Amino acid sequence: MLGCAVALFLISPLLVLVIDAHRAGWGEVHQVLFRTRSYSLLADTVILSALVAVGAAVVGTAAAVAIERSGVPLRRAWSVLLVLPMAMPDFVVGFAWHSLLPTMSPLLAATAIMTLSTYPLVLLPVSAGLRRTDPALEEVARGLGLGPVATFWRVTFPAVRGAVAGGTLLAVLTVISEYGAFEAVRFHTLTTEIFTEFQFDPEAAAALSVPLLLLGLVFISLDAAIPRRRSAFPARSRGEVARRRWWRAVPVTVLFTVLVGLGVAAPVAVLGYWMQQSQRTTLPAVAGLAVATESTFGYCAMGGIVVVLLAVPVAVLAVRYPSRLSTAVSMSAYITRALPGVIVALSLVFLGINYLTSLYETPYLVVAAYVILFFPLGLVCVRATVAQLPPQLIEVAHSLGRGNLYVFARVTLPLIGPGLVAGFCMVFVTATTELTTTLLLAPLGVKTLATQFWAFQTESAYGAAAPYALVIVAVAVVPGALLGLWFDRGPRVHGARVAVEPAALRLPHDVAVPERSVEEEEV
């Protein structure tokens, strides 16, 4: 029941969207949707989504294979550094690239920016999936005469196909809902047009949101059609394989250096350069650096806490009680990822003005928007640990006469705790970079790091904007690093790391099953 209530809350923006479109009338909707401009924006959005999907899948999968199979030095450090581009605000990266290459093609710039910021969504689950497979199978395939490419397609890829599909889906949904980065590089999509229309004609903005939502549903359906396959072989030590492949470390190190350099070092360097320039501006600083940082911490922390709390009943329903209802509840949680922040903000403004007047222009609406937007990111982490939870432990605790609350506090919570922390970190990292919803919903006079940066950057006050962007990066580094370490976790057996956890970033239709431990396999 609680899971259904959470799902209803998450899809409330869709209901408001339907109401707005109905109020506009079919004539207005038809005029907006079937104009040449809308066709062009839809085509640009689809083309960009396809390019980023391919780029994120290729880069993320290649980086994961390199980390897990190449024996690269400082593997643990690279596992953290390669996640950090996800913590970089897309609009900051777009600003940096536009400063460095102002004549670069908007489509090429948008593709590069979004690929660099979304490939970690593929890297993380694929790395977890590779740690659950036996690398000796690949060695056997190579011994039978298969080349490295054939071995990857016939042995490695089928085992991580579901992880690649799930991560790519999240990357695509992130692309179709992005605004700040595309505005910075002057590339126009349905989302940027919706934001523009919202300022002049909210009903036209609601009409334009319909094809964007349908596009998200198409991508989710395509992912659902991809078959998943779990490896039937237990994970083994990869230490010997890594040592035999030490010669691959040089090109792998170069690849990692390029990714981290383009995704993190270059934007930070540009920000540092602008900080050395004059920070004088005629614009008033509505919020100082300390005040904006405090507001950002408060909003993002509350959003992360609420997400992980609401994700627990949804994850338990999906994993422990599989049915059509549980699948529908889980799917509804992912649909909201396809909505741009401006539509979520518009929906909450409508609810605040008409039904929840006491909450209008309060921080609660901002937190509610963060929960709706970033719930899928927290759910994937919580779901992974819930799927790993052995049901026998809960049954034993109940057989000893313990109540549900006691069992949850003493048995369930400690076991799913790492997933809750990882989900909180993922939501916190992403929320620090949120722009459009905060611009529209933040109470009067309240500014976050993102909105204050955007205010200065829009007026070309780059020197004044740079400190806010650098603080955003600094705030996101710690949870981003913890996130990378969480996905890299796993027990050690005889000094070598093995993975017994199910891959994270599973989509609702792919219910993970707890795997047996190494000790159980030996028995």
C-alpha positions in Angstrom: 0.0 0.0 0.0 2.8 2.4 0.9 4.6 1.6 -2.3 1.5 2.4 -4.3 1.1 5.7 -2.5 4.8 6.6 -3.4 4.1 5.7 -7.0 1.0 7.9 -7.1 3.0 10.8 -5.6 5.7 10.3 -8.2 3.4 10.4 -11.2 1.4 13.4 -9.9 3.2 15.7 -12.4 1.9 13.5 -15.2 -1.7 14.0 -14.0 -1.2 17.7 -13.8 0.3 17.7 -17.3 -2.8 16.0 -18.6 -5.0 18.6 -16.9 -3.0 21.5 -18.3 -3.2 20.0 -21.8 -6.9 19.5 -21.5 -7.4 23.1 -20.3 -5.5 24.3 -23.3 -7.9 22.5 -25.7 -7.2 20.4 -28.7 -6.8 23.4 -30.9 -3.9 24.8 -28.9 -2.3 21.4 -28.5 -2.6 20.6 -32.3 -1.2 24.1 -33.2 1.8 23.6 -30.9 2.6 20.0 -31.7 2.2 20.0 -35.4 4.2 23.0 -36.3 7.5 22.8 -38.2 9.4 24.1 -35.2 8.2 21.2 -33.0 9.1 18.6 -35.6 12.6 20.1 -35.8 13.0 20.1 -32.0 11.8 16.5 -31.8 14.3 15.4 -34.5 17.2 17.2 -32.7 16.2 15.6 -29.4 16.0 12.1 -30.9 19.3 12.5 -32.8 21.1 13.8 -29.7 19.7 11.0 -27.5 20.8 8.3 -30.0 24.3 9.8 -30.2 24.7 10.0 -26.4 23.2 6.5 -25.9 25.9 5.0 -28.2 28.6 7.2 -26.8 27.8 6.5 -23.1 27.3 2.7 -23.8 30.6 2.4 -25.6 32.7 4.6 -23.3 31.1 3.3 -20.1 31.4 -0.4 -21.1 35.0 0.0 -22.4 36.0 1.8 -19.1 34.4 -0.9 -17.0 36.1 -3.8 -18.9 39.4 -1.9 -18.7 39.0 -1.5 -14.9 38.0 -5.1 -14.2 40.2 -7.0 -16.7 43.3 -5.0 -17.6 45.2 -5.0 -14.3 45.7 -1.2 -14.5 47.7 0.3 -11.6 45.7 2.3 -9.0 42.5 0.6 -10.0 40.7 1.7 -6.9 41.6 5.3 -7.5 40.6 5.2 -11.1 37.2 3.7 -10.0 36.6 6.8 -8.1 38.0 9.3 -10.5 36.0 8.0 -13.4 32.7 8.5 -11.5 33.5 12.2 -10.8 32.3 13.5 -14.2 28.8 12.5 -13.0 29.2 15.0 -10.2 30.1 17.8 -12.5 27.1 20.1 -13.3 26.3 19.8 -16.9 25.7 23.5 -17.3 29.1 24.2 -15.8 30.7 21.8 -18.3 28.8 23.4 -21.1 29.9 26.8 -19.9 33.5 25.6 -19.8 33.4 24.0 -23.3 31.7 27.1 -24.8 34.5 29.2 -23.3 37.2 27.0 -24.7 35.6 26.3 -28.1 33.0 28.9 -28.8 32.8 28.0 -32.5 32.2 24.3 -31.9 29.1 22.8 -33.5 26.2 22.9 -31.0 25.3 19.2 -31.7 28.9 18.0 -31.3 29.3 20.0 -28.1 26.1 18.8 -26.6 26.9 15.2 -27.5 30.4 15.4 -26.0 29.2 17.1 -22.8 26.3 14.6 -22.2 28.5 11.6 -23.1 31.1 12.6 -20.5 28.5 13.2 -17.8 26.4 10.1 -18.3 28.9 7.3 -19.1 29.4 6.7 -15.3 25.7 5.5 -15.3 26.9 2.7 -17.6 30.3 2.2 -16.0 29.0 1.5 -12.5 26.5 -1.3 -13.2 28.7 -2.9 -15.8 31.7 -3.0 -13.4 29.5 -4.6 -10.8 28.3 -7.1 -13.4 31.8 -8.0 -14.5 32.8 -8.7 -10.9 30.0 -11.3 -10.8 31.4 -13.2 -13.8 34.4 -15.6 -13.9 37.2 -14.1 -16.0 38.5 -17.7 -16.5 35.7 -18.2 -19.0 37.2 -15.4 -21.2 40.6 -17.1 -20.9 39.1 -20.4 -22.1 37.5 -18.6 -25.1 40.8 -17.1 -26.0 42.5 -20.5 -25.6 40.0 -21.9 -28.1 41.1 -19.5 -30.7 38.6 -16.6 -30.3 40.0 -13.1 -30.7 39.5 -10.3 -28.1 36.5 -8.8 -30.0 34.8 -12.2 -30.5 35.5 -13.1 -26.9 33.8 -9.9 -25.7 30.7 -10.3 -27.9 30.2 -14.1 -27.2 31.3 -14.4 -23.6 31.6 -11.0 -21.8 28.8 -8.9 -23.2 25.9 -11.4 -22.8 26.7 -11.4 -19.0 26.4 -7.6 -18.7 23.9 -6.9 -21.4 21.2 -6.0 -18.9 23.6 -3.6 -17.0 24.5 -1.9 -20.2 20.9 -1.4 -21.2 19.8 -0.1 -17.8 22.7 2.4 -17.6 22.1 3.6 -21.1 18.4 4.1 -20.4 19.2 6.4 -17.5 21.7 8.2 -19.6 19.1 8.8 -22.4 16.4 9.9 -19.9 19.0 12.4 -18.4 19.6 13.8 -21.9 16.0 14.4 -22.8 15.4 16.3 -19.5 18.6 18.4 -19.6 18.3 22.2 -20.0 21.3 24.1 -18.7 24.1 22.5 -20.7 22.2 22.8 -24.0 21.3 26.4 -23.3 25.0 27.1 -22.6 26.1 25.7 -26.0 23.1 27.0 -27.9 21.6 23.7 -28.8 17.8 23.6 -28.8 15.8 20.5 -27.8 12.2 20.0 -26.6 13.2 20.7 -23.1 14.8 24.1 -23.8 11.8 25.1 -25.9 9.5 24.0 -23.0 11.4 26.3 -20.6 11.1 29.2 -23.1 7.4 28.6 -23.7 6.7 28.3 -20.0 7.7 32.0 -19.4 5.2 33.2 -22.0 2.6 30.5 -22.5 2.4 27.7 -19.8 -0.3 25.9 -21.8 1.9 25.6 -24.8 4.7 24.3 -22.6 2.3 21.6 -21.3 1.4 20.7 -24.9 5.1 20.4 -25.8 5.7 18.1 -22.9 3.4 15.4 -24.3 5.9 14.2 -27.1 8.7 14.5 -24.6 6.9 12.1 -22.2 6.0 9.7 -25.1 9.7 9.7 -26.1 10.7 8.7 -22.6 8.1 5.9 -22.6 9.4 4.7 -26.0 13.0 4.4 -24.6 11.7 2.6 -21.5 9.8 0.2 -23.6 12.8 -0.5 -25.8 14.9 -1.3 -22.7 12.1 -3.6 -21.4 12.3 -5.6 -24.6 16.0 -6.4 -24.1 16.4 -9.9 -22.6 18.5 -10.2 -19.4 20.7 -13.1 -18.5 22.3 -13.8 -15.2 25.6 -15.6 -15.1 25.4 -19.2 -13.8 29.1 -19.1 -12.8 30.4 -17.8 -9.5 32.9 -15.0 -9.4 36.5 -16.0 -8.9 39.7 -14.2 -8.1 40.8 -11.9 -10.9 44.2 -11.3 -9.5 46.0 -13.8 -11.8 44.2 -12.6 -14.9 45.1 -9.0 -14.1 48.8 -9.8 -13.6 49.0 -11.7 -16.9 47.6 -8.6 -18.6 49.8 -5.9 -17.1 50.9 -4.8 -20.6 47.4 -3.4 -21.3 47.9 -0.9 -18.5 49.5 1.8 -20.7 46.7 2.4 -23.2 44.1 1.9 -20.5 45.8 4.6 -18.3 45.8 6.9 -21.3 42.1 6.3 -21.9 41.3 7.0 -18.3 43.4 10.2 -18.2 41.6 11.5 -21.3 38.2 10.8 -19.8 39.0 12.4 -16.4 40.8 15.3 -18.1 37.9 16.2 -20.4 35.2 15.5 -17.9 36.7 17.0 -14.7 40.2 18.7 -15.2 39.3 20.9 -18.2 36.1 22.4 -16.6 37.9 23.0 -13.3 40.8 24.6 -15.1 38.5 27.0 -17.0 36.8 27.9 -13.7 40.1 28.5 -12.1 41.1 30.8 -15.0 37.9 32.8 -14.7 38.4 33.2 -11.0 41.8 34.8 -11.6 40.0 37.4 -13.8 38.1 40.3 -12.4 35.1 39.3 -10.4 33.5 42.7 -10.6 29.9 42.7 -11.7 26.9 45.1 -11.7 24.6 42.3 -10.7 23.7 42.1 -7.0 24.8 38.9 -5.2 21.4 37.9 -3.9 23.1 35.2 -1.9 26.7 35.1 -0.8 28.8 32.0 -1.3 28.3 30.7 2.3 24.6 31.3 2.2 24.2 29.6 -1.2 26.2 26.7 0.0 24.1 26.3 3.1 20.9 26.4 1.0 22.2 23.8 -1.4 23.3 21.5 1.4 19.9 21.7 3.1 17.8 21.1 0.0 20.0 18.3 -1.4 20.3 16.5 2.0 16.6 16.6 2.6 15.9 15.4 -0.9 18.3 12.5 -0.5 16.9 11.4 2.9 13.3 11.4 1.7 14.2 9.5 -1.5 15.9 6.6 0.3 13.1 6.4 2.8 10.5 6.2 0.1 12.6 3.8 -2.0 12.6 1.1 0.7 8.9 0.1 0.4 9.0 0.3 -3.4 12.2 -1.9 -3.6 10.7 -4.4 -1.1 7.5 -4.6 -3.1 9.4 -5.1 -6.4 11.8 -7.7 -5.1 9.9 -9.7 -2.5 6.4 -9.6 -4.1 6.8 -9.8 -7.9 3.6 -9.2 -9.7 2.0 -7.0 -12.3 1.2 -4.5 -9.7 4.7 -4.3 -8.3 6.1 -4.1 -11.8 3.7 -1.2 -12.6 4.7 0.6 -9.4 8.4 0.2 -10.2 8.0 1.3 -13.8 6.1 4.4 -12.7 9.2 5.4 -10.6 11.3 5.5 -13.7 8.9 7.4 -16.0 9.5 10.6 -14.0 13.1 10.6 -15.0 11.9 11.5 -18.6 10.3 14.7 -17.4 12.2 18.0 -17.5 12.5 19.9 -14.3 10.4 22.7 -15.7 7.4 20.4 -16.1 7.8 19.1 -12.5 8.0 22.6 -11.3 5.0 23.7 -13.3 3.0 20.8 -11.9 3.9 21.6 -8.3 3.1 25.3 -8.8 -0.3 24.3 -10.1 -0.9 22.1 -7.0 0.5 24.8 -4.7 -1.7 27.5 -6.0 -4.9 25.5 -6.3 -4.7 22.9 -3.5 -1.7 23.2 -1.3 -1.6 27.0 -0.7 0.2 26.7 2.6 3.2 25.0 0.8 3.4 27.4 -2.1 6.8 29.3 -2.2 8.2 27.2 0.6 11.3 24.9 0.7 9.0 21.8 0.9 8.0 22.2 -2.8 11.7 22.3 -3.8 12.3 19.1 -1.8 9.3 17.4 -3.3 10.5 18.3 -6.8 13.9 16.8 -6.0 12.3 13.6 -4.8 10.2 13.3 -8.0 13.1 14.0 -10.3 15.8 11.9 -8.6 13.8 9.0 -7.1 15.0 6.5 -9.8 18.6 7.2 -9.0 18.1 6.3 -5.3 15.8 3.4 -6.1 18.4 1.6 -8.2 20.9 1.5 -5.3 18.3 0.5 -2.6 16.9 -2.1 -4.9 20.3 -3.7 -5.4 20.8 -4.3 -1.6 17.2 -5.4 -1.0 17.7 -8.0 -3.8 20.8 -9.2 -2.0 19.1 -9.5 1.4 18.8 -13.2 2.3 15.1 -13.9 3.2 16.1 -16.7 5.5 17.5 -14.2 8.0 14.2 -12.4 8.3 12.3 -15.7 8.6 14.6 -16.8 11.4 14.1 -13.5 13.2 10.3 -13.8 13.0 10.5 -17.4 14.2 12.2 -16.2 17.4 9.2 -14.1 18.2 10.5 -10.7 17.1 8.1 -8.1 15.6 8.3 -6.5 12.2 9.8 -3.2 13.6 12.5 -5.0 15.6 13.4 -7.2 12.6 13.6 -4.2 10.3 15.8 -2.2 12.7 18.1 -5.0 13.8 18.3 -7.3 10.7 17.1 -5.5 7.5 18.4 -2.0 8.1 22.0 -3.0 8.8 22.1 -5.1 5.7 20.6 -2.6 3.3 22.4 0.3 5.0 25.2 0.5 2.3 22.5 0.8 -0.4 20.8 3.6 1.5 24.1 5.5 1.8 24.8 5.0 -1.9 21.3 6.1 -2.9 21.6 9.2 -0.7 25.0 10.0 -2.3 23.7 9.6 -5.9 20.7 11.8 -5.2 22.8 14.4 -3.4 25.4 14.6 -6.2 22.7 15.0 -8.8 20.6 17.4 -6.9 23.5 19.8 -6.3 23.6 20.4 -10.1 19.8 20.8 -10.5 18.9 24.2 -12.0 15.5 24.6 -13.7 13.3 23.3 -10.9 15.2 25.3 -8.3 14.9 28.5 -10.4 11.1 28.2 -10.6 10.3 26.8 -7.1 12.8 28.3 -4.7 11.2 30.8 -2.2 11.7 34.5 -2.9 15.3 35.5 -2.0 16.6 32.0 -1.6 19.4 31.0 -3.9 21.4 27.9 -4.3 24.9 27.5 -5.8 23.4 26.4 -9.1 21.0 29.3 -9.4 23.5 31.9 -8.3 26.0 30.6 -10.8 23.4 30.7 -13.6 22.4 34.3 -12.7 26.0 35.5 -13.1 26.9 33.3 -16.1 23.8 34.4 -18.0 25.0 38.0 -17.8 28.5 37.0 -18.8 29.9 37.7 -15.4 32.1 34.7 -15.6 34.6 35.7 -12.9 31.8 36.2 -10.3 30.1 32.9 -11.4 33.3 30.8 -11.1 33.5 30.5 -7.3 29.9 29.1 -7.1 30.7 26.5 -9.7 33.9 25.4 -7.9 32.0 25.0 -4.6 29.4 22.8 -6.4 32.2 20.6 -7.6 33.9 20.5 -4.2 30.5 19.7 -2.5 29.9 16.8 -5.0 33.3 15.3 -4.9 32.9 13.5 -1.5 29.6 11.8 -2.1 30.7 11.1 -5.7 33.8 9.3 -4.4 31.8 7.4 -1.8 29.5 6.3 -4.7 32.4 5.0 -6.7 33.7 3.1 -3.7 30.3 1.6 -2.9 30.0 0.1 -6.4 33.6 -1.1 -6.1 32.9 -2.9 -2.8 33.1 -6.7 -2.2 34.6 -9.2 0.1 38.1 -10.4 -0.3 39.1 -14.0 -0.5 42.8 -14.8 -0.1 43.8 -11.3 -0.9 41.7 -11.0 -4.1 38.5 -9.2 -4.5 35.4 -11.1 -5.5 31.9 -9.8 -6.1 28.9 -11.4 -4.6 26.5 -8.5 -4.8 23.9 -8.3 -7.6 24.6 -5.6 -10.2 23.0 -2.3 -9.4 21.0 -0.1 -11.7 18.5 -2.9 -12.5 15.3 -1.8 -14.0 12.0 -2.9 -12.6 11.3 -5.8 -14.9 14.7 -7.4 -14.1 14.3 -8.7 -10.5 17.7 -9.7 -9.1 18.1 -12.9 -7.1 20.6 -13.1 -4.3 23.7 -15.1 -5.3 25.4 -17.7 -3.2 28.5 -16.8 -1.4 31.9 -18.2 -2.2 31.8 -20.4 0.9 28.4 -21.8 -0.2 29.9 -22.5 -3.7 32.8 -24.4 -2.2 30.5 -26.5 -0.1 
